[in-house]
């Protein structure tokens, strides 16, 4: 595995599939009564969040704690950053404290790359979202969710998303989720179509490995997964469409429009959802919607990323332990270095 995870475009097909397969193992651990693994015991991970977040921050924290890591949560609000401290000084402070990995979310595109390549800190850096640039773990959990729903948990092991057709709808211009998904889904062999009003598409999309359409109704019948994006008003400095009602009429997903998609098609959303704008409550609460699954899968996927970056090339436990009396023999079949079943060997 690579040392840092800054962009979804950095992952090869084999690396991406390895992360998805490892996440599948982590999901099996989550079904056990005790969900913790000792894989990162003694490691310290800092969550460095310069932007507000609910799902991503809690998801990373849950993943770190399930791997037995020590967690430091750093929020820019209420820290010396509000007094004018630079990213460099913050990073050097963390380095002095002996942090083993940094998960960073920042409003400036490129900040995680700068942190990883500056020499300020000697630890793996994981990008948890930077400006309108990238959000690689979101793309990974989306791909993991698609593989589980469209192929199957066990049938999907070792598989990519070749032949699957994914439609991403909404505010592409301001969306790091859209950029990350286009990169990763292309790597995994899926066909991606972006649907948005012309004002919400970036300039220079000729080089993007995807199709572009302005007509959602025409694309839906051939979609295996439909990903709805929130209109990011906090990043807008102008009017990009006439009214919310007009946007919703042309690019919103309601029950009538969803009926045009194949029966097996799923609806995805990275959150937070604005019900009534890009998606109606009827669709958001339907069995075809994977929003809650995506949150759960985010923990499994981020556990996999942290494990592979910090401990994936060595056994998680080096000393022998007596076997656990109550675990089921079926758990032996999927033994890997980080699973408790392996500790007794």
LUMPA-395958 format. One line per 3 residues: number of its first residue (from 1); their letters; for each residue x, y, z of N, C-alpha, C, O. Coordinates in steps of 0.001 Angstrom, whole numbers, plus 500000, padded with zeros to 6 digits. Layout:
N
NUM	A	X Y Z X Y Z X Y Z X Y Z; ...;
//
This chain:
345
1	XXX	500832 498796 500000 500000 500000 500000 500869 501258 500000 502014 501246 500451; 500298 502326 499487 500970 503609 499494 501075 504133 500929 500461 503593 501848; 501865 505195 501099 502074 505751 502445 500943 506686 502864 500550 506704 504030;
4	XXX	500415 507471 501903 499342 508423 502195 498127 508102 501329 498242 507400 500324; 496963 508618 501722 495777 508554 500870 495271 509983 500693 494528 510501 501528; 495684 510608 499594 495356 512008 499340 494261 512140 498295 493387 513001 498403;
7	XXX	494314 511281 497279 493357 511382 496181 492925 509986 495736 493713 509041 495757; 491661 509877 495335 491166 508596 494817 491886 508218 493530 491983 507039 493189; 492390 509219 492816 493100 508961 491560 494448 508282 491800 495024 507716 490871;
10	XXX	494956 508329 493021 496253 507714 493332 496165 506194 493448 497184 505507 493379; 494958 505666 493622 494792 504228 493849 494791 503460 492529 494149 503870 491562; 495514 502346 492500 495426 501431 491366 494188 500552 491559 493572 500556 492625;
13	XXX	493834 499803 490519 492678 498908 490630 492905 497875 491726 491993 497595 492505; 494101 497305 491800 494377 496270 492796 494359 496830 494216 493878 496174 495141; 494886 498052 494387 494867 498673 495717 493434 498946 496161 493076 498708 497314;
16	XXX	492620 499447 495236 491227 499749 495569 490465 498480 495946 489710 498471 496918; 490665 497406 495173 489978 496139 495467 490471 495567 496799 489682 495003 497557; 491771 495708 497091 492315 495248 498376 491627 495973 499537 491276 495353 500540;
19	XXX	491436 497296 499394 490760 498053 500448 489321 497570 500605 488851 497389 501728; 488618 497360 499491 487231 496896 499562 487140 495502 500187 486239 495232 500981; 488073 494619 499827 488075 493267 500401 488389 493297 501904 487795 492557 502688;
22	XXX	489329 494160 502287 489671 494297 503707 488484 494873 504478 488216 494476 505612; 487773 495821 503843 486578 496397 504474 485505 495322 504689 484753 495371 505662; 485445 494368 503783 484482 493265 503936 484817 492435 505175 483923 492006 505904;
25	XXX	486117 492213 505407 486539 491509 506622 486173 492318 507865 485720 491765 508868; 486375 493634 507786 486046 494503 508919 484541 494483 509197 484119 494558 510351; 483740 494384 508143 482280 494334 508310 481872 493066 509054 480925 493082 509841;
28	XXX	482583 491972 508806 482277 490720 509510 482601 490845 510994 481886 490314 511844; 483688 491553 511296 484052 491783 512699 482967 492600 513391 482692 492389 514572; 482347 493534 512662 481307 494399 513242 480072 493611 513649 479261 494102 514435;
31	XXX	479913 492382 513121 478765 491549 513472 478992 490769 514765 478078 490115 515269; 480198 490837 515295 480507 490083 516511 480083 490864 517756 479912 492082 517697; 479914 490169 518875 479539 490875 520114 480583 491920 520524 480236 493024 520942;
34	XXX	481861 491559 520401 482936 492514 520703 483535 492964 519371 484116 492164 518637; 483388 494238 519074 483727 494737 517742 485166 495236 517639 485587 495671 516567; 485918 495182 518717 487266 495757 518703 488318 494766 518214 488226 493563 518456;
37	XXX	489312 495298 517526 490486 494537 517115 491723 495196 517718 491724 496409 517926; 492764 494437 517999 493968 495023 518607 494966 495565 517587 496097 495889 517948; 494567 495669 516320 495522 495923 515233 496367 497175 515423 497553 497159 515094;
40	XXX	495794 498269 515947 496546 499525 516060 496737 499938 517516 496848 501125 517822; 496774 498959 518402 496997 499273 519819 498350 499967 519991 499360 499515 519451; 498361 501049 520734 499601 501791 520959 499884 502853 519921 500815 503641 520086;
43	XXX	499087 502894 518833 499253 503940 517818 498348 505128 518153 497242 504957 518666; 498836 506326 517854 498065 507549 518108 497686 508192 516776 498547 508471 515941; 496380 508423 516588 495885 509031 515350 495200 510341 515692 494391 510406 516618;
46	XXX	495527 511386 514942 494921 512698 515164 493931 513013 514052 494269 512946 512870; 492705 513357 514439 491696 513831 513489 491738 515357 513470 491311 516024 514412; 492265 515883 512369 492540 517318 512259 491468 517950 511367 491592 517951 510142;
49	XXX	490416 518489 511992 489274 518970 511217 489175 520496 511255 488864 521097 512283; 489451 521099 510092 489353 522550 509951 487983 522968 509412 487680 524158 509327; 487158 521979 509048 485807 522238 508551 484817 521425 509358 485162 520378 509906;
52	XXX	483571 521911 509432 482533 521187 510158 482268 519840 509498 482356 519704 508278; 481944 518851 510320 481641 517523 509798 480900 516726 510858 481182 516858 512049; 479962 515908 510435 479302 514973 511353 479716 513551 511007 480436 512901 511765;
55	XXX	479248 513065 509835 479471 511673 509454 480949 511310 509375 481376 510311 509954; 481736 512121 508658 483133 511753 508409 483936 511725 509705 484702 510790 509940; 483764 512743 510544 484554 512809 511778 484198 511666 512720 485083 511004 513262;
58	XXX	482901 511436 512914 482477 510353 513814 482868 508997 513242 483246 508089 513982; 482776 508865 511919 483116 507608 511257 484598 507272 511443 484945 506138 511775; 485465 508256 511230 486902 508021 511431 487199 507690 512888 487992 506796 513181;
61	XXX	486560 508415 513798 486807 508172 515224 486359 506761 515615 487060 506068 516352; 485196 506341 515123 484715 504993 515415 485668 503943 514846 485968 502948 515505; 486145 504174 513608 487072 503229 512971 488371 503113 513772 488884 502014 513982;
64	XXX	488893 504252 514214 490156 504256 514966 490002 503533 516298 490877 502767 516703; 488894 503778 516970 488691 503153 518280 488429 501656 518160 488819 500886 519038; 487770 501239 517078 487540 499801 516881 488844 499074 516582 488947 497867 516803;
67	XXX	489843 499804 516078 491162 499205 515841 492086 499400 517046 493278 499103 516976; 491524 499904 518156 492243 500071 519437 493298 501166 519411 494204 501160 520245; 493204 502106 518475 494154 503221 518430 493776 504263 519485 492627 504345 519918;
70	XXX	494768 505049 519885 494500 506214 520734 494142 507379 519813 494813 507608 518807; 493088 508110 520156 492538 509117 519250 492644 510511 519855 492290 510730 521014; 493141 511453 519043 493139 512873 519409 492232 513589 518418 492466 513540 517210;
73	XXX	491204 514250 518922 490312 515026 518060 490686 516498 518128 490675 517114 519194; 491017 517047 516961 491428 518455 516881 490420 519190 516006 490289 518882 514821; 489711 520150 516573 488800 520993 515799 489382 522393 515741 489816 522931 516759;
76	XXX	489392 522986 514554 490000 524310 514386 489304 525348 515259 489944 526231 515829; 487965 525222 515355 487238 526143 516234 487618 525833 517677 487548 524685 518115; 488015 526855 518401 488408 526643 519784 489861 526256 519941 490308 525966 521051;
79	XXX	490623 526245 518827 492056 525931 518887 492871 527181 518554 492313 528249 518299; 494187 527034 518560 495053 528175 518229 494938 528600 516772 495421 529670 516401; 494292 527761 515926 494081 528153 514534 493226 529420 514476 493428 530279 513617;
82	XXX	492263 529523 515407 491418 530723 515430 492203 531954 515860 491736 533081 515695; 493401 531739 516413 494273 532864 516777 495256 533204 515661 496028 534157 515767; 495217 532413 514591 496090 532702 513460 497215 531717 513261 498091 531957 512430;
85	XXX	497226 530596 514006 498292 529599 513848 498227 528962 512466 497138 528663 511975; 499376 528753 511832 499429 528195 510479 499333 526682 510514 499518 526058 511559; 499039 526097 509353 498991 524638 509222 500351 524034 509560 500434 522973 510178;
88	XXX	501415 524722 509147 502764 524221 509418 503015 524103 510918 503519 523081 511384; 502665 525143 511676 502899 525111 513120 502034 524061 513806 502479 523396 514741; 500796 523915 513338 499916 522876 513883 500517 521498 513631 500538 520649 514523;
91	XXX	501007 521278 512403 501596 519986 512035 502841 519695 512865 503031 518570 513327; 503677 520688 513054 504905 520473 513821 504612 520206 515296 505361 519496 515968; 503519 520781 515791 503084 520491 517157 502688 519023 517285 503049 518352 518252;
94	XXX	501939 518535 516291 501522 517130 516299 502727 516201 516176 502783 515157 516824; 503691 516591 515336 504909 515797 515159 505665 515679 516480 506173 514612 516826; 505732 516791 517212 506440 516790 518497 505746 515887 519519 506380 515354 520429;
97	XXX	504434 515728 519348 503681 514866 520272 503751 513391 519879 503258 512533 520611; 504357 513091 518736 504540 511693 518329 503312 511051 517726 503054 509869 517955; 502551 511810 516960 501352 511267 516313 501756 510288 515202 502695 510562 514454;
100	XXX	501064 509161 515087 501413 508127 514108 500699 508284 512770 501157 507749 511760; 499585 509008 512750 498855 509265 511504 497967 510483 511703 497544 510791 512817; 497692 511175 510584 496837 512370 510643 495711 512211 509629 495950 511941 508452;
103	XXX	494473 512385 510106 493301 512452 509231 492918 513923 509152 492576 514527 510169; 492969 514511 507954 492754 515947 507845 491604 516302 506919 491504 515788 505805; 490727 517199 507399 489716 517833 506547 490004 519328 506564 490179 519931 507623;
106	XXX	490050 519915 505367 490440 521329 505268 489652 522014 504160 489333 521396 503144; 489346 523270 504353 488587 524027 503360 489378 524380 502123 488802 524708 501086; 490707 524315 502221 491557 524684 501084 491946 523437 500290 492530 522505 500842;
109	XXX	491625 523420 499003 492025 522298 498149 493542 522208 498121 494223 523203 497871; 494073 521016 498377 495521 520831 498340 496187 520822 499699 497366 520482 499796; 495463 521188 500764 496079 521226 502099 496605 519849 502544 497716 519787 503070;
112	XXX	495860 518741 502357 496399 517427 502753 497651 517043 501957 498581 516449 502503; 497667 517386 500663 498849 517106 499837 500050 517869 500379 501149 517323 500479; 499833 519139 500728 500917 519968 501284 501440 519360 502581 502648 519295 502807;
115	XXX	500523 518920 503421 500912 518329 504701 501720 517049 504493 502691 516797 505207; 501311 516241 503507 501968 514951 503266 503346 515109 502649 504227 514278 502871; 503539 516184 501865 504787 516324 501100 505697 517460 501564 506681 517785 500899;
118	XXX	505369 518054 502691 506120 519232 503136 507333 518891 503991 508269 519683 504099; 507311 517693 504604 508373 517361 505552 508092 517889 506948 508915 517728 507849; 506928 518525 507140 506581 519040 508471 506283 517924 509444 506500 518067 510648;
121	XXX	505785 516807 508928 505358 515716 509796 505705 514380 509139 505523 514203 507934; 506205 513449 509941 506616 512152 509405 505587 511099 509799 505852 510235 510635; 504414 511184 509186 503333 510252 509494 502416 510158 508278 502318 511113 507507;
124	XXX	501748 509028 508095 500780 508925 506992 499671 509973 507135 499201 510256 508237; 499270 510535 506001 498208 511541 505973 497037 510979 505175 497217 510480 504064; 495835 511062 505746 494612 510622 505066 493723 511831 504843 493388 512551 505783;
127	XXX	493349 512046 503608 492510 513181 503246 491049 512867 503554 490472 511945 502977; 490453 513637 504467 489035 513456 504817 488174 514515 504139 487065 514806 504585; 488699 515088 503054 487962 516108 502307 488716 517421 502294 488960 518008 503348;
130	XXX	489090 517893 501103 489787 519180 501017 489114 520068 499962 489175 519790 498764; 488478 521130 500431 487847 522095 499542 486889 521437 498572 486020 520661 498971; 487050 521749 497298 486221 521117 496252 487047 520090 495486 486735 519775 494337;
133	XXX	488099 519568 496116 489072 518744 495412 488795 517250 495503 488362 516642 494524; 489042 516641 496686 488969 515184 496814 488403 514766 498166 488500 515498 499151; 487809 513573 498194 487323 512953 499435 487418 511438 499204 486397 510772 499034;
136	XXX	488654 510889 499199 488856 509508 498736 488135 508437 499554 487645 507465 498979; 488055 508586 500891 487392 507533 501667 485886 507517 501407 485250 506473 501548; 485306 508661 501030 483891 508676 500659 483683 507870 499374 482732 507095 499273;
139	XXX	484572 508053 498394 484473 507282 497149 484634 505795 497422 483948 504976 496810; 485534 505434 498337 485748 504023 498670 484523 503416 499349 484135 502292 499032; 483915 504146 500276 482737 503585 500950 481551 503518 499981 480709 502627 500090;
142	XXX	481487 504464 499029 480436 504404 498006 480623 503171 497118 479662 502465 496814; 481869 502921 496705 482159 501752 495865 481885 500458 496634 481379 499490 496067; 482217 500447 497911 481971 499289 498767 480466 499013 498871 480030 497864 498798;
145	XXX	479680 500084 499042 478226 499955 499128 477654 499435 497810 476786 498561 497806; 478143 499976 496688 477674 499523 495366 478004 498049 495158 477166 497282 494685; 479225 497654 495514 479637 496264 495283 478783 495307 496115 478394 494238 495644;
148	XXX	478496 495703 497357 477671 494853 498228 476251 494712 497693 475693 493614 497693; 475662 495820 497235 474266 495799 496811 474094 495235 495403 473106 494554 495127; 475045 495512 494511 474874 495127 493106 475495 493764 492774 475075 493106 491823;
151	XXX	476498 493342 493561 477142 492036 493315 476876 491078 494480 476535 489914 494267; 477035 491572 495707 476816 490738 496894 478044 490735 497775 479159 490839 497263; 477877 490617 499112 479022 490674 500032 480080 489614 499737 481268 489928 499661;
154	XXX	479651 488348 499570 480616 487270 499338 481006 487164 497867 482173 486949 497536; 480007 487318 496982 480290 487230 495538 481188 488369 495082 481873 488255 494066; 481187 489469 495832 481963 490637 495424 483439 490572 495768 484216 491382 495262;
157	XXX	483853 489631 496616 485260 489556 497040 486163 489408 495819 485967 488522 494988; 487154 490292 495727 488086 490254 494613 487567 490905 493345 488294 491008 492357; 486305 491349 493362 485686 491916 492159 485785 493437 492138 485845 494088 493181;
160	XXX	485800 493992 490911 485669 495438 490770 484230 495738 490335 483337 494919 490550; 484001 496896 489729 482639 497283 489334 482496 497345 487818 481720 498145 487295; 483240 496506 487118 483211 496501 485659 481787 496309 485135 481064 495416 485577;
163	XXX	481404 497160 484190 480097 497051 483560 478967 497739 484289 477878 497885 483734; 479199 498170 485528 478143 498855 486276 478047 500308 485793 479055 500942 485478; 476818 500816 485742 476589 502176 485251 476110 503055 486399 475067 502798 487000;
166	XXX	476879 504089 486692 476609 504960 487838 476312 506372 487341 477060 506926 486535; 475223 506944 487825 474842 508305 487466 474991 509193 488695 474440 508893 489754; 475739 510288 488551 475946 511242 489651 475234 512535 489279 475491 513115 488225;
169	XXX	474326 512987 490163 473416 514084 489818 473561 515241 490797 473574 515039 492011; 473673 516472 490257 473605 517638 491133 474763 518592 490978 475231 518856 489871; 475224 519109 492116 476230 520176 492146 477636 519588 491950 478398 519441 492905;
172	XXX	477955 519262 490715 479269 518669 490401 480383 519696 490617 481480 519348 491053; 480096 520943 490314 481098 522012 490351 481786 522118 491711 483006 522263 491784; 481011 522046 492774 481564 522249 494121 481810 520944 494865 482135 520964 496052;
175	XXX	481660 519800 494182 481643 518516 494880 482957 517745 494804 483365 517293 493735; 483609 517604 495949 484797 516728 496026 484374 515266 495955 485148 514414 495518; 483136 514970 496389 482624 513602 496313 482498 513157 494850 482857 512032 494502;
178	XXX	481986 514050 494005 481841 513716 492583 483205 513467 491941 483372 512487 491214; 484168 514325 492195 485508 514158 491618 486139 512848 492057 486706 512121 491242; 486040 512548 493346 486631 511310 493875 485944 510081 493289 486604 509100 492945;
181	XXX	484616 510135 493176 483885 508991 492638 484179 508765 491160 484299 507620 490723; 484294 509837 490390 484632 509686 488963 485979 508973 488835 486117 508046 488037; 486963 509400 489613 488304 508792 489550 488263 507324 489950 488770 506469 489223;
184	XXX	487663 507025 491102 487702 505660 491629 486830 504713 490807 487247 503594 490509; 485628 505149 490440 484739 504275 489672 485328 503952 488303 485165 502840 487802; 486011 504921 487698 486705 504659 486429 487797 503602 486630 487936 502679 485828;
187	XXX	488569 503751 487714 489615 502772 488030 489024 501381 488225 489636 500381 487848; 487833 501321 488813 487186 500032 489100 486362 499512 487921 485708 498476 488038; 486385 500220 486788 485760 499712 485571 484317 500104 485349 483696 499631 484397;
190	XXX	483753 500967 486211 482354 501381 486044 482241 502493 485008 483206 503205 484730; 481042 502627 484444 480762 503721 483502 480015 504810 484266 478959 504554 484845; 480563 506026 484269 479990 507121 485052 479400 508178 484131 480016 508570 483140;
193	XXX	478190 508637 484471 477560 509760 483777 477238 510840 484799 476612 510561 485821; 477658 512061 484533 477357 513198 485402 476160 513942 484827 476115 514226 483630; 475196 514255 485675 474006 514993 485254 473876 516239 486116 473828 516151 487343;
196	XXX	473818 517405 485469 473739 518673 486207 473348 519787 485248 473492 519641 484034; 472853 520904 485787 472691 522077 484924 474067 522551 484454 475047 522368 485176; 474167 523151 483274 475476 523585 482756 476235 524490 483716 477466 524476 483735;
199	XXX	475508 525284 484521 476173 526208 485452 476831 525491 486626 477671 526069 487314; 476453 524233 486858 477019 523490 487982 477972 522387 487527 478198 521411 488242; 478527 522560 486322 479575 521659 485821 480886 522422 485733 480891 523578 485309;
202	XXX	482003 521806 486123 483296 522502 486078 483754 522772 484640 483320 522111 483697; 484621 523738 484505 485262 524004 483217 486328 522934 482985 486951 522461 483936; 486537 522556 481731 487627 521620 481406 487336 520183 481747 488219 519461 482208;
205	XXX	486095 519753 481525 485746 518363 481842 486091 517395 480714 485823 516199 480822; 486680 517899 479641 487024 517030 478505 487956 515898 478915 487947 514826 478310; 488770 516144 479959 489744 515137 480388 489181 514164 481423 489854 513202 481793;
208	XXX	487960 514401 481893 487388 513521 482906 486932 512213 482258 486360 512237 481169; 487176 511072 482908 486792 509775 482317 485315 509441 482558 484991 508459 483225; 484420 510283 482000 482989 510076 482222 482192 510757 481115 482736 511518 480315;
211	XXX	480893 510468 481087 479968 511136 480171 479264 512269 480913 479218 512286 482143; 478719 513212 480151 477967 514325 480747 476610 514419 480071 476504 514311 478849; 475560 514624 480887 474214 514783 480348 473494 515884 481123 473806 516141 482286;
214	XXX	472526 516531 480466 471700 517533 481138 470286 517009 481367 469431 517730 481880; 470038 515759 480988 468692 515195 481024 468654 513962 481927 469034 512869 481507; 468194 514141 483171 468164 513041 484142 467223 511924 483696 467540 510745 483852;
217	XXX	466063 512290 483140 465075 511287 482749 465604 510339 481667 465211 509174 481616; 466491 510839 480804 467036 510009 479731 468078 509022 480246 468267 507955 479661; 468757 509377 481343 469856 508558 481858 469374 507494 482849 469966 506419 482942;
220	XXX	468310 507791 483582 467846 506890 484652 467573 505449 484213 467951 504527 484935; 466930 505210 483057 466600 503825 482694 467803 502907 482530 467649 501686 482580; 468990 503458 482336 470177 502612 482172 471170 502780 483318 472375 502621 483126;
223	XXX	470661 503104 484521 471536 503319 485675 471408 502179 486682 470299 501766 487022; 472546 501672 487159 472543 500682 488236 472553 501355 489604 472029 500816 490579; 473160 502546 489662 473200 503328 490908 473046 504796 490548 473630 505274 489575;
226	XXX	472252 505508 491345 472040 506945 491137 472498 507661 492401 471931 507447 493473; 473512 508503 492287 474044 509228 493434 473596 510688 493366 473966 511420 492448; 472805 511093 494339 472328 512465 494396 473274 513308 495245 473729 512864 496300;
229	XXX	473569 514516 494788 474472 515407 495528 473717 516623 496044 472774 517099 495411; 474140 517115 497191 473561 518323 497778 474066 519553 497035 475220 519601 496609; 473197 520543 496884 473629 521841 496355 474369 522563 497479 473780 522874 498515;
232	XXX	475661 522831 497274 476515 523350 498346 476466 524885 498390 477334 525569 497846; 475450 525388 499037 475266 526844 499087 476423 527546 499784 476746 528688 499457; 477051 526868 500746 478129 527525 501492 479359 527793 500628 480217 528593 501000;
235	XXX	479447 527121 499469 480586 527355 498573 480199 528233 497382 481025 528489 496506; 478953 528692 497346 478488 529475 496190 478564 530969 496472 478267 531428 497575; 478968 531715 495452 479019 533167 495587 478179 533854 494512 478336 535048 494258;
238	XXX	477297 533096 493890 476446 533646 492825 475219 532759 492692 475121 531719 493344; 474270 533178 491832 473077 532375 491575 473372 531412 490424 473646 531843 489304; 473314 530102 490706 473660 529104 489701 472435 528500 489019 472561 527801 488014;
241	XXX	471242 528775 489572 470006 528340 488934 468895 529283 489409 469035 529927 490449; 467783 529367 488647 466765 530385 488934 466145 530259 490325 466220 531190 491127; 465533 529108 490611 464882 528902 491902 465080 527463 492358 465413 526590 491557;
244	XXX	464872 527222 493649 464967 525855 494177 463918 524958 493519 464176 523790 493226; 462741 525523 493293 461674 524740 492686 462040 524301 491265 461770 523169 490864; 462651 525203 490524 463069 524883 489155 464150 523799 489170 464106 522865 488369;
247	XXX	465117 523925 490078 466183 522923 490192 465586 521559 490538 465923 520546 489926; 464697 521553 491524 464102 520298 491977 463273 519639 490874 463257 518415 490744; 462582 520470 490077 461748 519933 489000 462580 519210 487950 462149 518189 487414;
250	XXX	463765 519730 487652 464586 519151 486588 465612 518131 487084 465935 517174 486380; 466118 518342 488295 467229 517497 488761 466969 516815 490105 467859 516162 490649; 465767 516961 490638 465424 516286 491889 464920 514873 491624 464414 514579 490541;
253	XXX	465062 513999 492621 464647 512606 492462 463428 512338 493344 463515 512362 494572; 462284 512082 492690 461068 511716 493419 460648 510298 493018 461293 509668 492180; 459577 509810 493616 459144 508439 493358 458800 508180 491900 459133 507127 491356;
256	XXX	458135 509137 491270 457737 508994 489874 458961 508889 488963 458992 508083 488033; 459961 509715 489246 461188 509696 488427 461989 508424 488700 462554 507832 487781; 462036 508008 489969 462809 506809 490330 462227 505556 489683 462947 504589 489436;
259	XXX	460925 505574 489410 460276 504418 488778 460818 504158 487382 460629 503069 486841; 461491 505142 486789 462063 504973 485443 463366 504164 485486 463804 503638 484463; 463979 504066 486664 465236 503318 486801 464940 501822 486879 463829 501443 487249;
262	XXX	465903 500962 486540 465698 499506 486665 465344 499117 488102 465677 499840 489041; 464676 497985 488270 464219 497562 489603 465364 497343 490583 465202 497540 491787; 466524 496936 490064 467656 496645 490960 468456 497901 491317 469339 497848 492173;
265	XXX	468154 499028 490669 468955 500242 490854 468834 500768 492287 467770 500694 492902; 469943 501299 492804 469961 501855 494158 470133 503365 494098 470643 503910 493120; 469696 504029 495163 469846 505489 495285 470846 505768 496399 470728 505226 497497;
268	XXX	471829 506613 496112 472877 506916 497086 472919 508425 497355 472450 509226 496547; 473488 508790 498502 473669 510202 498842 474774 510281 499883 474719 509569 500886; 475785 511137 499669 476876 511217 500648 476465 511903 501947 477171 511797 502950;
271	XXX	475314 512616 501942 474873 513352 503115 475648 514660 503273 476757 514783 502754; 475093 515609 503963 473733 515613 504500 472703 515839 503395 472942 516600 502458; 471553 515169 503517 470495 515305 502513 469649 516550 502794 469363 516875 503947;
274	XXX	469260 517232 501732 468271 518310 501862 466979 517761 501269 466761 517828 500059; 466133 517221 502128 464899 516585 501656 463997 517618 500996 463800 518719 501510; 463457 517238 499849 462598 518141 499109 463328 518954 498062 462705 519541 497177;
277	XXX	464660 518991 498159 465458 519723 497166 465967 518746 496106 465441 518709 494994; 466997 517950 496448 467534 517003 495462 466910 515618 495589 467053 514784 494694; 466217 515372 496704 465622 514058 496915 464369 514213 497783 464370 514988 498740;
280	XXX	463313 513486 497455 462092 513563 498271 462171 512563 499413 462949 511610 499371; 461348 512795 500442 461318 511888 501590 460909 510478 501154 461390 509488 501706; 460028 510395 500169 459564 509092 499665 460738 508239 499169 460815 507046 499462;
283	XXX	461644 508859 498423 462809 508129 497900 463843 507909 498992 464417 506825 499098; 464086 508940 499811 465111 508853 500857 464799 507754 501869 465715 507146 502423; 463531 507497 502112 463141 506497 503115 462795 505141 502506 462331 504246 503212;
286	XXX	463013 504983 501210 462669 503721 500550 463787 502686 500723 464927 503054 501005; 463472 501395 500558 464500 500344 500687 465603 500456 499641 466683 499892 499824; 465352 501168 498556 466367 501305 497504 467437 502326 497875 468489 502387 497238;
289	XXX	467171 503125 498903 468112 504172 499306 469138 503606 500291 468767 502947 501262; 470410 503858 500047 471488 503228 500831 472164 504192 501803 473264 503905 502276; 471535 505327 502112 472210 506366 502902 472698 505835 504253 473841 506087 504636;
292	XXX	471846 505103 504978 472248 504583 506289 473321 503505 506131 474258 503437 506927; 473182 502667 505107 474219 501657 504826 475561 502331 504555 476601 501852 505008; 475542 503440 503817 476787 504143 503502 477491 504609 504775 478719 504565 504863;
295	XXX	476712 505053 505757 477309 505493 507028 477978 504311 507725 479116 504423 508182; 477272 503171 507807 477852 501978 508438 479071 501491 507661 480095 501142 508248; 478951 501471 506336 480066 501011 505500 481257 501950 505573 482393 501536 505344;
298	XXX	481000 503226 505894 482096 504182 506053 483041 503782 507166 484254 503953 507048; 482483 503240 508265 483333 502798 509374 484187 501611 508932 485387 501583 509204; 483582 500627 508250 484332 499449 507796 485447 499852 506826 486576 499371 506922;
301	XXX	485107 500747 505889 486077 501152 504858 487222 501940 505468 488380 501748 505098; 486903 502822 506400 487975 503623 507032 488830 502764 507958 490024 503022 508114; 488233 501750 508572 489040 500776 509332 490043 500103 508400 491212 499938 508748;
304	XXX	489577 499716 507212 490451 499046 506241 491596 499959 505808 492745 499523 505737; 491286 501224 505520 492318 502175 505087 493347 502382 506193 494550 502339 505937; 492882 502606 507415 493801 502831 508536 494656 501594 508789 495861 501704 509017;
307	XXX	494033 500419 508747 494789 499192 508974 495875 499004 507917 497021 498697 508245; 495510 499188 506649 496467 498949 505565 497590 499982 505555 498728 499655 505219; 497277 501238 505924 498322 502268 505942 499245 502124 507147 500441 502402 507051;
310	XXX	498693 501690 508284 499473 501708 509524 499972 500346 509982 500965 500269 510704; 499295 499255 509570 499742 497967 510093 499558 496820 509149 499680 495661 509547; 499266 497115 507899 498863 496071 506972 499919 495091 506542 499586 494035 506004;
313	XXX	501205 495401 506761 502253 494497 506293 502854 493664 507419 503840 492954 507219; 502259 493753 508594 502793 493004 509722 501640 492458 510546 500541 493010 510495; 501860 491385 511307 500775 490857 512147 500351 491896 513175 501183 492616 513728;
316	XXX	499063 491963 513420 498568 492945 514378 498950 492577 515806 499122 493454 516653; 499083 491275 516073 499447 490817 517409 500653 489896 517284 500608 488907 516554; 501720 490216 517989 502952 489442 517836 503128 488392 518929 503913 487458 518765;
319	XXX	502402 488533 520052 502564 487554 521123 501405 486560 521106 500288 486880 520699; 501706 485350 521560 500690 484298 521540 499688 484508 522666 500017 485033 523730; 498452 484082 522401 497410 484148 523425 496653 482834 523421 496604 482159 522392;
322	XXX	496061 482454 524543 495226 481251 524527 494004 481492 523652 493517 482620 523577; 493497 480447 522985 492332 480633 522121 491116 481089 522919 490954 480732 524085; 490269 481879 522276 489031 482325 522909 488027 481183 522834 487742 480670 521752;
325	XXX	487493 480788 523984 486688 479573 524048 485375 479682 523291 484901 478687 522744; 484773 480874 523245 483417 480959 522727 483316 481344 521264 482203 481460 520751; 484449 481551 520554 484268 481974 519166 483938 480776 518260 484344 479646 518530;
328	XXX	483218 481042 517218 482670 479997 516345 483723 479522 515356 484476 480346 514838; 483808 478204 515068 484826 477685 514129 484750 478320 512750 485759 478403 512050; 483565 478770 512351 483429 479344 511006 484250 480607 510840 484536 481027 509719;
331	XXX	484637 481226 511979 485431 482449 511888 486853 482166 511423 487548 483066 510951; 487286 480906 511556 488650 480567 511161 488874 480723 509663 489981 481036 509225; 487816 480505 508873 488017 480439 507422 488469 481766 506824 489111 481792 505775;
334	XXX	488131 482873 507496 488511 484168 506936 489649 484795 507725 489791 486017 507765; 490471 483936 508360 491521 484479 509218 492536 485290 508433 493014 484874 507377; 492852 486456 508976 493912 487308 508447 494732 487768 509647 494334 487529 510787;
337	XXX	495874 488426 509414 496724 488767 510551 496015 489568 511637 496375 489472 512810; 494994 490371 511251 494387 491243 512240 493140 490668 512894 492531 491329 513735; 492741 489432 512523 491541 488854 513115 491886 488085 514391 492921 487422 514457;
340	XXX	491020 488173 515403 491301 487497 516671 491544 486008 516515 492306 485425 517286; 490905 485375 515524 491090 483931 515316 492545 483568 515056 492966 482440 515309; 493311 484532 514549 494719 484255 514189 495632 484331 515393 496751 483820 515363;
343	XXX	495149 484983 516481 496058 485266 517587 496562 484015 518276 497660 484005 518832; 495758 482949 518242 496127 481744 518982 497109 480876 518220 497588 479874 518753; 497421 481243 516971 498274 480358 516138 499748 480665 516342 500602 480025 515729;
//
